[in-house]
Amino acid sequence: KVGLIMLIAYGQAALADNMTECKPASVVGFASSKSCTVEKMRSNNLRVAYLDKQYVTQNFAAIEKAKALGIQYAFGRTCDRADTAMPECFVAENWKSGWLGMFMWGIFQNYLEIDSSNIIAMTSLNFTGATDPNNASSVYHGSSSFTRCVWEVNLGNIDVCVGDFWETQERRAIADFTTGIAVDKFLLVTLVDRVEASTFVFPTIFEVSTLATIFLPLTWQVWLLHLAMMIFGGVAIVAMEATSPARLAGTPPDAGDD
């Protein structure tokens, strides 16, 4: 997954400068805190949908409120259901917890300089047809709130979706993504076939003959080229050291060093 914020209504901002007038998108270097895009964001209420997820975008105020009411808070459910959502779920300042929530709050407050009163906090409960899956205005009937949020951006119902999105081909075709803030890496690991040995208690999982497999990724011509380059590099280093001014003058290499 990648921590991403999708902006289709306003675009993307970058580094600040000292200009007093906004720069239109046609000007080189427009992606700044003085861009006309950012000025437009400041002059309008910004509708931000938070995808509630533990450690990513957390609302501690809602969690504490649920605890006070004797409700078991469930990430991705409590603030997203009409029967459990509470006013604390829709206060932008309450969503500044979690690594992505904290990061985005810093962007909104310190970089974009958007007042919290101009940020309309939303959850999937605010999505079109969220409480009515058969709503005719709904263009997505799947179960993913993340893909649903992408559609809401596309329809203009939401300006920004904050969550750790997987940047799938389907979602990229619906709305634009910003540059990833964090990226998860996945590795595919397979188990080696075990060959039982009759003379050992433990199963044999390694055979000497398998050592030759380390040469399989490259052809023998490429391996010869690698060997030749190593020999050439070694000879070149020896030649340069042997002909260095310090060595020719008979001065130790480290003479004069502090």
GICORCOR-V734662 format. One record per helix or strand of 3 or more residues. SS is the DSSP state (H for helix, E for strand). FROM is the first residue (numbers start at 0). TO is the last residue. If there is no record, write none. Layout:
BEGIN
ss=SS from=FROM to=TO
ss=SS from=FROM to=TO
END
This chain:
BEGIN
ss=E from=1 to=6
ss=H from=35 to=42
ss=E from=45 to=49
ss=H from=59 to=67
ss=H from=77 to=79
ss=H from=86 to=89
ss=H from=91 to=94
ss=H from=98 to=110
ss=H from=115 to=117
ss=E from=118 to=121
ss=H from=123 to=125
ss=H from=144 to=154
ss=E from=159 to=164
ss=H from=168 to=171
ss=H from=207 to=214
ss=H from=219 to=241
ss=H from=244 to=247
END
